[in-house]
Structure formats: C-alpha cells, structure tokens
Amino acid sequence: MKHQQSETLFARAGKVIPGGVNSPVRAFGSVGMTPVFAERGEGAYLMDADTNIYIDYINSWGPLILGHASPVYTKGIETAMMRGNTYGLPTGIEVDMAETIVDAVDSIEKVRMVNSGTEATMSAIRLARGFTGREKIIKFEGCYHGHADGLLVKSGSGTLTFGVPTSAGVTEGTAKDTLVATYNDLDSVKALFKSNPDEIACVIVEPVAGNMGVVPPKKGFMEGLREITENNGALLIFDEVITGFRVAYGGAQSLMGIKPDLTCLGKIIGGGMPVGAFGGRADIMDYLAPDGPVYQAGTLSGNPVAMKMGLNTLNYLKDHPEVYTNIENLAKRLEKGLKANIKKTGVKATVNRYAGMTTLFFTEGPVTDFGSVMTSDTDLYSRYFAKMLDDGNLMPPSQFEGIFISAAHTADDIDKTIACNLAALTMLQEEKND
C-alpha cells in the first residue's frame, strides 16, 4: 500500500504539532513507521488519506464499540447542537446520564462528569486523599491512569520502592507519594501497606490491564485487593476508562462481582466524544465541592452534545445485551485462530484475551504482569505490524496495546485477519530461518 498523502500530512504536522501528533501512540514510533492519517470510517473499516481501506482493530482505542459512524451515536445530535452546544449551566441531559450510569454500575451511587479519563483518575485520587486524610497511593507497574503528574510513575529496580518519575517535568516531590506494586501480586501490595501504616489513601488499578497489552487478573487478585483495602482503611479505585461498558454493560466489576469504592469511566460513555466520569459511594462523593472540601471543576463537564452521544450508546447497549456476547464470540474466534497459527508456524508468541479485548504478545509467555510483558520482542512486532497493515489490517501501532473488536465486525472480517496473521507469522519464521 502507498502512504504518500499520510507522509505529506505528517511532514506538515511536524512543523506545527510536537512530534506531528496530538497523542504519542499515534506517531507509530514504536513500529518504526509514518503514521496512517485517517480520512473516514464506516462500520468495521477505516479509510486513510491515501484511500487505503483497513479492517480496524483500534476503534479509537475502545470507544467505538458499535464501529465507525454508527447512526446510533448521532441520532438527534443535530437537534441537540442547534439548541446550543455548551451553556456553563446544568442541563437535564446531565441528570439523565448520571441516572443511567448509577443504574448500570452497582458500586456507583453518585457520579461526577468530567472531560477525559485523565481528569477522572486524578480527581478520584484527590477525592480519596480528601476522604481518608492520607497522602500516599498505590498503583501497579504497567497500568496507565492518564498523564497526571502523580500517576506517571512506575517502580525502578524493585516493586516495593517509592516511585520515581517516568516523564520529564514530573518532580520527585510529586512522585514520592506514589507507591508501585506488581500487578497480579498481592504480596507486593501487602508489603507496601505494612511499610506505610495508616498512610495509604487508595489503591488504583485497571481491573483488566489494557495499557501494557491485555493482561487479565489472576483468580483471587481483585478479591484480594478488595480485602486488603478494607482491612487497612484505604479506598479501592477501579480505573474502568477502557473496560467500562466495553467488556460488559456494568463494567469489569460486574463480571468479577466486586464493588470498588470509586470507579473511573470514559471512552464509551461519550460515544466517541471527549468525556470522562468518576463515581462511587455517596458518602465519599459528598466530599466533593460544592458540598464538601475537595475541589473539582470543569467548564465543559457534562457537555450536552457529548452527553447525547453517550446516552445514545449506553441506551442501545442496555437494550441489546447480545452486543457483548457477539463481540466476545468474535474475540474467541480470533484468539483460537491466532493460537493455531502460532502453533503451526512455531513463532514464539502468546495470546491474552479478556471478554472482547485481545493482545498478541511476541513472547512465549505466560504474560501476567509488567515484567513478563517486557519480555516481548518489539522488533518482531514492528515487522508483523507492517505486514498486517500492508494486507489491510489496522492493528495497534504498539506491542503494548489491545485489539478492540466492535459490533460492526463480522466472522468474515475475523477470518480474513486470521489468514493474514498466518501469512505474517510465516514470513517472520522464514526470516528467522534465513
């Protein structure tokens, strides 16, 4: 496939946008390529600026659960915009959205709308600190919770140390209160609580890790986090920005049977518009201003156009639970095909899947935490990505991201991708043998 227009656009972008992109993963840097510039999408397919057409497995990193340009998203949008696209005042549709989320997610009694997943997580952590009167938090290595300063931290040489900044511009003072544990390792969490008694405000975790590739929790891990936090007077925060309404209507917590104290949402609840939310127990949420001492605000929070698109999506998902079954069945079909191809070709790779989220890791596995994720061969993934792209499959431009299947994908789409995967793995194996 030719990418002349994308290359031209990227050259122009580099002169006026840092790195030529407005979010780093879009730069295709980790796969050593010029980014594909999108022109339009329809259903399961995306057309780029050079009119190349791909089966899209990015789906805007999760929000497009119904595929591109679904009429479900935009029903009544023109009318909503003609009424006014922002007011700086409360609106009835914000109440509708809040009621819908509270009805859908058992652990949420009250919810506050924001404008992004990053806002949701940083606000939830501030609230946890205000509610508990404690300053330290625990996150997990490899789990991403947005780009707020205190969350751009991972462990260095060990998992039981104070965090160190992993981005320039994040001060050590900001990072010192972020403790880092190992995902799927309860002992690392217990050790941090033991060494920081009565100091930890919360544990924040992706119930299914999705930002180091898809890494499901081991049996008992989430239940253990719930017990540890309760026993130590800390709050448990589920970051369901990816998994909320993606793996199930009530989020991953509904599948796991666990009630966190606070939940962060985003992506799907905006139907593709910029949006975020955090909610939880009423006694905790009541600590927010204007009722409580924890300040949080946003001029465009609860934007009526975003609320309309989000409600369209959530109402459709509530009325059509078969969407989740169909997506998971397609993900299982993909998983089975990928595993068969790995066995057939002998390429060292493993497949992780949770519900409709999947990642092909170029390592023998098993992949259960950040350490095992980092054994992946990223050079091999880069060559794999290029071959899949050339054959019409838009995979995540990073080894450490998930494949998102939408309701618009079909079994034929999956089978085409499995066939392309076999060709790509065969190519990689032949290169190795040469």
VEXDREN-2710 file (C-alpha; in Angstrom, 1 decimal):
% VEXDREN-2710
k/r/px/py/pz
1/MET/0.0/0.0/0.0
2/LYS/1.1/3.5/-0.7
3/HIS/1.1/6.2/2.0
4/GLN/2.1/9.3/0.2
5/GLN/-0.6/11.5/1.5
6/SER/-0.1/10.3/5.1
7/GLU/3.6/11.1/4.7
8/THR/2.9/14.5/3.4
9/LEU/0.5/15.3/6.2
10/PHE/3.0/14.0/8.8
11/ALA/5.7/16.3/7.4
12/ARG/3.3/19.3/7.6
13/ALA/2.2/18.3/11.1
14/GLY/5.8/18.0/12.3
15/LYS/6.2/21.7/11.7
16/VAL/3.3/22.8/13.9
17/ILE/2.5/19.9/16.3
18/PRO/5.1/18.4/18.7
19/GLY/6.1/15.1/17.1
20/GLY/3.5/15.6/14.4
21/VAL/0.7/14.1/16.6
22/ASN/-1.6/15.1/19.4
23/SER/-1.1/11.9/21.3
24/PRO/2.2/10.0/21.3
25/VAL/0.9/6.5/20.3
26/ARG/-0.4/7.9/17.1
27/ALA/3.2/8.6/15.9
28/PHE/3.8/4.9/15.0
29/GLY/7.2/5.4/16.5
30/SER/7.3/2.1/18.3
31/VAL/6.7/0.3/14.9
32/GLY/9.2/2.5/13.0
33/MET/6.7/3.8/10.5
34/THR/5.0/7.0/9.4
35/PRO/1.5/7.2/11.0
36/VAL/-1.6/6.5/9.0
37/PHE/-3.8/9.6/8.7
38/ALA/-7.4/8.7/8.9
39/GLU/-9.9/10.1/6.4
40/ARG/-13.1/8.4/7.3
41/GLY/-14.5/5.3/8.9
42/GLU/-17.6/3.1/8.4
43/GLY/-18.6/0.1/10.4
44/ALA/-15.5/-2.1/10.9
45/TYR/-13.5/-0.3/8.3
46/LEU/-11.2/2.7/8.1
47/MET/-10.0/4.6/5.1
48/ASP/-6.8/6.5/5.3
49/ALA/-5.7/9.7/3.4
50/ASP/-4.4/7.6/0.6
51/THR/-7.8/5.8/0.2
52/ASN/-6.3/2.5/1.6
53/ILE/-9.0/0.6/3.4
54/TYR/-8.3/-1.5/6.6
55/ILE/-10.2/-3.7/8.9
56/ASP/-9.9/-1.5/12.0
57/TYR/-8.9/-3.1/15.3
58/ILE/-8.0/0.1/17.0
59/ASN/-11.5/1.6/17.1
60/SER/-10.2/4.8/18.6
61/TRP/-8.7/2.8/21.4
62/GLY/-12.1/1.4/22.6
63/PRO/-14.9/4.0/22.4
64/LEU/-16.3/2.8/19.1
65/ILE/-18.0/-0.4/20.4
66/LEU/-20.6/-0.1/17.6
67/GLY/-18.0/0.6/14.9
68/HIS/-17.4/3.8/12.9
69/ALA/-20.1/6.2/12.1
70/SER/-23.0/4.2/13.6
71/PRO/-26.3/6.1/13.3
72/VAL/-26.9/5.1/17.0
73/TYR/-24.2/7.6/18.1
74/THR/-25.6/10.5/16.2
75/LYS/-29.3/10.1/16.5
76/GLY/-30.7/13.5/17.5
77/ILE/-27.3/15.2/17.5
78/GLU/-28.2/17.9/15.0
79/THR/-31.2/18.9/17.1
80/ALA/-29.0/18.9/20.3
81/MET/-26.4/21.1/18.7
82/MET/-29.0/23.6/17.4
83/ARG/-30.2/24.1/20.9
84/GLY/-26.7/25.0/22.0
85/ASN/-23.5/23.1/22.3
86/THR/-22.5/24.4/25.7
87/TYR/-24.0/26.6/28.4
88/GLY/-21.9/26.7/31.5
89/LEU/-25.1/25.8/33.4
90/PRO/-26.5/22.4/34.5
91/THR/-28.8/20.6/32.0
92/GLY/-31.4/17.9/32.2
93/ILE/-29.3/15.5/30.0
94/GLU/-26.5/15.5/32.6
95/VAL/-29.1/14.2/35.1
96/ASP/-30.2/11.6/32.5
97/MET/-26.6/10.4/32.1
98/ALA/-25.9/10.3/35.8
99/GLU/-29.1/8.3/36.4
100/THR/-28.1/5.9/33.6
101/ILE/-24.6/5.3/35.0
102/VAL/-25.9/4.8/38.6
103/ASP/-28.4/2.3/37.3
104/ALA/-25.8/0.4/35.3
105/VAL/-22.9/0.2/37.8
106/ASP/-23.8/-1.2/41.2
107/SER/-21.0/0.4/43.0
108/ILE/-21.8/3.9/41.9
109/GLU/-24.3/5.8/43.9
110/LYS/-23.3/9.3/42.7
111/VAL/-21.2/10.3/39.7
112/ARG/-19.4/13.5/38.5
113/MET/-18.9/14.1/34.8
114/VAL/-15.5/15.4/33.5
115/ASN/-13.9/15.7/30.1
116/SER/-11.3/12.9/29.9
117/GLY/-10.1/9.7/31.6
118/THR/-7.1/11.6/32.9
119/GLU/-9.4/14.1/34.7
120/ALA/-11.4/11.2/36.1
121/THR/-8.5/9.4/37.6
122/MET/-6.7/12.4/39.0
123/SER/-10.0/13.7/40.5
124/ALA/-10.8/10.3/42.1
125/ILE/-7.4/10.1/43.7
126/ARG/-7.7/13.7/45.1
127/LEU/-11.1/12.7/46.5
128/ALA/-9.7/9.5/48.0
129/ARG/-7.0/11.6/49.7
130/GLY/-9.5/14.2/51.0
131/PHE/-11.9/11.5/52.3
132/THR/-9.2/9.4/54.1
133/GLY/-6.9/12.3/55.2
134/ARG/-4.0/10.3/53.8
135/GLU/-1.5/11.2/51.1
136/LYS/0.1/8.1/49.6
137/ILE/-1.4/5.9/46.9
138/ILE/-0.6/2.6/45.3
139/LYS/-0.6/1.9/41.6
140/PHE/0.7/-1.0/39.6
141/GLU/3.6/-1.1/37.3
142/GLY/2.4/-1.1/33.7
143/CYS/-1.1/0.2/34.5
144/TYR/-1.7/3.6/32.9
145/HIS/-4.2/6.0/34.5
146/GLY/-3.7/9.1/32.4
147/HIS/-1.0/11.7/32.4
148/ALA/-1.5/13.5/35.7
149/ASP/1.9/14.0/37.3
150/GLY/1.5/11.7/40.3
151/LEU/0.4/8.8/38.0
152/LEU/3.3/8.9/35.6
153/VAL/5.3/6.7/37.9
154/LYS/6.4/3.1/37.9
155/SER/8.9/1.1/40.0
156/GLY/12.5/1.1/39.2
157/SER/14.6/-1.8/40.2
158/GLY/12.0/-3.2/42.6
159/THR/8.3/-3.2/43.3
160/LEU/8.5/-2.2/46.9
161/THR/10.3/1.1/46.5
162/PHE/9.0/4.6/46.3
163/GLY/8.1/5.6/42.7
164/VAL/10.3/7.6/40.5
165/PRO/9.1/9.9/37.7
166/THR/8.9/8.3/34.3
167/SER/8.4/11.6/32.5
168/ALA/10.4/14.8/32.4
169/GLY/8.6/17.6/34.2
170/VAL/7.3/15.3/37.0
171/THR/9.0/16.3/40.2
172/GLU/10.3/13.8/42.7
173/GLY/8.2/15.6/45.3
174/THR/5.1/14.7/43.3
175/ALA/6.2/11.2/42.7
176/LYS/7.2/10.4/46.3
177/ASP/3.7/9.6/47.4
178/THR/3.0/7.2/44.6
179/LEU/3.9/3.6/45.6
180/VAL/4.2/1.0/42.9
181/ALA/3.2/-2.7/43.3
182/THR/3.3/-5.6/40.8
183/TYR/0.0/-6.4/39.0
184/ASN/-1.3/-9.9/39.9
185/ASP/1.0/-10.0/43.1
186/LEU/-0.9/-9.5/46.3
187/ASP/2.2/-9.9/48.4
188/SER/3.7/-6.8/46.9
189/VAL/0.6/-4.8/47.9
190/LYS/0.6/-6.2/51.4
191/ALA/4.3/-5.3/51.8
192/LEU/3.5/-1.6/50.9
193/PHE/0.7/-1.4/53.4
194/LYS/3.0/-2.9/56.1
195/SER/5.8/-0.5/55.4
196/ASN/3.4/2.5/55.2
197/PRO/0.9/2.0/58.0
198/ASP/-2.1/4.4/58.0
199/GLU/-0.6/6.4/55.2
200/ILE/-2.2/4.9/52.1
201/ALA/-5.3/6.6/50.8
202/CYS/-6.2/4.3/47.9
203/VAL/-5.2/1.6/45.5
204/ILE/-6.0/2.4/41.9
205/VAL/-6.0/-0.4/39.4
206/GLU/-7.2/-1.4/36.0
207/PRO/-9.4/-4.4/36.7
208/VAL/-8.2/-5.8/33.4
209/ALA/-4.9/-4.2/32.5
210/GLY/-5.2/-2.7/29.0
211/ASN/-2.3/-0.3/28.7
212/MET/0.6/-2.8/28.7
213/GLY/-1.4/-5.0/26.3
214/VAL/-4.3/-7.0/27.7
215/VAL/-3.3/-8.7/31.0
216/PRO/-6.3/-10.3/32.9
217/PRO/-6.2/-10.5/36.6
218/LYS/-5.4/-13.9/38.2
219/LYS/-8.1/-15.6/40.1
220/GLY/-8.4/-14.0/43.5
221/PHE/-6.3/-10.9/42.8
222/MET/-9.1/-8.4/42.6
223/GLU/-10.9/-10.0/45.6
224/GLY/-7.6/-9.8/47.5
225/LEU/-7.3/-6.1/46.7
226/ARG/-10.8/-5.5/48.0
227/GLU/-10.0/-7.3/51.3
228/ILE/-6.6/-5.6/51.8
229/THR/-8.0/-2.1/51.2
230/GLU/-11.0/-2.7/53.5
231/ASN/-8.7/-4.1/56.3
232/ASN/-6.4/-1.1/56.0
233/GLY/-8.9/1.8/55.8
234/ALA/-7.9/2.6/52.2
235/LEU/-10.2/3.0/49.2
236/LEU/-10.2/0.8/46.1
237/ILE/-10.4/2.6/42.8
238/PHE/-11.2/0.8/39.6
239/ASP/-10.0/2.5/36.5
240/GLU/-12.6/1.3/34.0
241/VAL/-12.0/4.0/31.4
242/ILE/-11.3/1.2/29.0
243/THR/-13.3/-1.7/30.4
244/GLY/-16.4/0.3/31.5
245/PHE/-19.3/-0.6/29.2
246/ARG/-16.7/-2.3/26.9
247/VAL/-16.4/-5.8/28.5
248/ALA/-19.9/-5.7/29.9
249/TYR/-22.7/-3.2/30.5
250/GLY/-21.8/-2.9/34.2
251/GLY/-18.1/-2.9/33.5
252/ALA/-15.5/-5.5/34.5
253/GLN/-16.6/-5.2/38.1
254/SER/-20.0/-6.7/37.2
255/LEU/-18.3/-9.7/35.7
256/MET/-16.0/-10.1/38.8
257/GLY/-18.6/-9.4/41.4
258/ILE/-16.5/-6.8/43.1
259/LYS/-17.6/-3.4/44.4
260/PRO/-14.8/-0.8/44.4
261/ASP/-15.3/2.4/46.4
262/LEU/-14.7/4.6/43.3
263/THR/-14.9/3.9/39.6
264/CYS/-13.4/6.0/36.7
265/LEU/-15.1/5.9/33.3
266/GLY/-14.6/7.4/29.9
267/LYS/-14.4/6.4/26.2
268/ILE/-17.7/4.6/25.5
269/ILE/-19.8/6.9/27.8
270/GLY/-19.2/9.7/25.3
271/GLY/-20.0/7.7/22.1
272/GLY/-16.7/8.9/20.7
273/MET/-16.8/12.4/22.1
274/PRO/-14.3/13.6/24.7
275/VAL/-15.7/12.6/28.1
276/GLY/-14.9/11.1/31.5
277/ALA/-16.6/10.4/34.8
278/PHE/-15.9/9.2/38.3
279/GLY/-18.4/7.9/40.8
280/GLY/-18.9/5.7/43.8
281/ARG/-20.3/5.6/47.3
282/ALA/-22.4/8.5/48.2
283/ASP/-20.6/9.3/51.4
284/ILE/-17.3/9.6/49.5
285/MET/-18.7/11.5/46.6
286/ASP/-20.3/14.0/49.0
287/TYR/-16.8/15.2/49.9
288/LEU/-16.7/16.9/46.5
289/ALA/-17.4/20.7/46.2
290/PRO/-19.8/22.3/46.5
291/ASP/-21.0/20.1/49.3
292/GLY/-17.6/19.0/50.6
293/PRO/-14.0/20.3/50.9
294/VAL/-12.5/18.5/47.9
295/TYR/-12.5/20.9/44.9
296/GLN/-13.0/19.7/41.3
297/ALA/-14.5/21.7/38.4
298/GLY/-14.7/21.9/34.7
299/THR/-16.3/24.4/32.3
300/LEU/-17.2/21.8/29.7
301/SER/-18.0/18.9/32.0
302/GLY/-21.3/17.3/31.1
303/ASN/-21.3/18.9/27.6
304/PRO/-24.8/18.3/26.2
305/VAL/-23.6/17.1/22.8
306/ALA/-21.2/14.5/24.4
307/MET/-24.0/13.5/26.8
308/LYS/-26.4/13.0/23.9
309/MET/-24.0/10.7/22.0
310/GLY/-23.1/8.9/25.2
311/LEU/-26.7/8.3/26.2
312/ASN/-27.5/7.1/22.7
313/THR/-24.7/4.5/23.0
314/LEU/-25.5/3.4/26.6
315/ASN/-29.2/3.1/25.9
316/TYR/-28.6/1.0/22.9
317/LEU/-26.2/-1.3/24.8
318/LYS/-28.7/-1.7/27.6
319/ASP/-31.4/-2.7/25.1
320/HIS/-29.1/-5.0/23.1
321/PRO/-27.1/-7.2/25.5
322/GLU/-26.3/-9.5/22.6
323/VAL/-23.7/-7.0/21.5
324/TYR/-21.4/-8.2/24.3
325/THR/-22.0/-11.9/23.5
326/ASN/-21.3/-11.3/19.8
327/ILE/-18.1/-9.3/20.4
328/GLU/-16.8/-11.9/22.8
329/ASN/-17.6/-14.7/20.4
330/LEU/-15.6/-12.9/17.7
331/ALA/-12.7/-12.3/20.1
332/LYS/-12.7/-16.0/20.9
333/ARG/-12.7/-16.8/17.2
334/LEU/-9.7/-14.5/16.7
335/GLU/-7.9/-16.0/19.8
336/LYS/-8.4/-19.5/18.5
337/GLY/-7.1/-18.6/15.0
338/LEU/-4.1/-16.8/16.4
339/LYS/-3.1/-19.6/18.7
340/ALA/-3.5/-22.2/15.9
341/ASN/-1.2/-20.0/13.7
342/ILE/1.4/-19.7/16.4
343/LYS/1.4/-23.5/16.8
344/LYS/1.6/-24.0/13.0
345/THR/4.4/-21.6/12.4
346/GLY/6.5/-22.1/15.6
347/VAL/6.8/-18.3/16.2
348/LYS/7.3/-17.5/19.9
349/ALA/4.1/-15.7/20.8
350/THR/1.2/-15.9/23.2
351/VAL/-2.4/-14.6/23.1
352/ASN/-4.1/-12.9/26.1
353/ARG/-7.8/-12.3/26.0
354/TYR/-10.5/-11.0/28.4
355/ALA/-14.0/-10.7/27.1
356/GLY/-13.7/-8.8/23.8
357/MET/-10.2/-7.5/24.4
358/THR/-7.1/-9.3/23.0
359/THR/-3.4/-8.9/22.6
360/LEU/-0.8/-10.9/20.6
361/PHE/2.5/-10.8/22.6
362/PHE/5.7/-11.8/20.8
363/THR/7.0/-13.8/23.8
364/GLU/6.4/-17.4/24.8
365/GLY/4.5/-16.3/27.9
366/PRO/2.6/-16.6/30.1
367/VAL/2.1/-12.8/30.3
368/THR/0.8/-11.9/33.7
369/ASP/2.5/-8.7/34.7
370/PHE/4.7/-5.9/33.5
371/GLY/7.9/-7.9/33.8
372/SER/6.6/-10.7/31.5
373/VAL/5.1/-8.1/29.2
374/MET/8.5/-6.6/28.7
375/THR/10.0/-9.9/27.5
376/SER/8.1/-9.3/24.3
377/ASP/10.1/-8.9/21.1
378/THR/9.1/-5.4/19.9
379/ASP/11.2/-5.5/16.7
380/LEU/9.3/-8.7/15.7
381/TYR/6.0/-6.9/16.4
382/SER/7.1/-4.0/14.2
383/ARG/7.7/-6.3/11.2
384/TYR/4.4/-8.1/12.0
385/PHE/2.5/-4.8/12.2
386/ALA/3.9/-3.6/8.8
387/LYS/2.9/-6.9/7.1
388/MET/-0.6/-6.8/8.6
389/LEU/-1.1/-3.2/7.6
390/ASP/0.0/-3.9/4.1
391/ASP/-2.5/-6.7/4.0
392/GLY/-5.3/-4.4/5.1
393/ASN/-5.4/-4.9/8.9
394/LEU/-5.0/-1.9/11.1
395/MET/-3.6/-3.4/14.3
396/PRO/-2.4/-1.3/17.3
397/PRO/0.8/0.5/16.4
398/SER/2.4/-0.8/19.6
399/GLN/3.1/-4.2/21.1
400/PHE/1.7/-2.9/24.3
401/GLU/-1.9/-2.1/23.3
402/GLY/-5.1/-4.2/23.0
403/ILE/-7.1/-5.2/19.9
404/PHE/-10.6/-3.8/20.1
405/ILE/-13.4/-5.6/18.2
406/SER/-16.7/-3.8/17.5
407/ALA/-20.2/-4.9/16.9
408/ALA/-19.7/-4.0/13.3
409/HIS/-17.0/-6.7/12.8
410/THR/-18.1/-9.9/11.2
411/ALA/-16.9/-13.5/11.3
412/ASP/-15.6/-12.9/7.7
413/ASP/-13.5/-10.0/8.9
414/ILE/-12.0/-12.1/11.7
415/ASP/-11.3/-15.0/9.3
416/LYS/-9.6/-12.6/6.8
417/THR/-7.4/-11.3/9.7
418/ILE/-6.5/-14.8/10.8
419/ALA/-5.4/-15.7/7.3
420/CYS/-3.3/-12.5/7.1
421/ASN/-1.9/-13.4/10.5
422/LEU/-0.8/-16.8/9.3
423/ALA/1.0/-15.1/6.3
424/ALA/2.7/-12.6/8.6
425/LEU/3.9/-15.3/11.1
426/THR/5.1/-17.5/8.3
427/MET/7.1/-14.6/6.9
428/LEU/8.6/-13.9/10.3
429/GLN/9.6/-17.5/10.8
430/GLU/11.1/-17.7/7.3
431/GLU/13.2/-14.6/8.1
432/LYS/14.4/-16.2/11.2
433/ASN/15.3/-19.4/9.4
434/ASP/17.3/-17.4/6.8
END
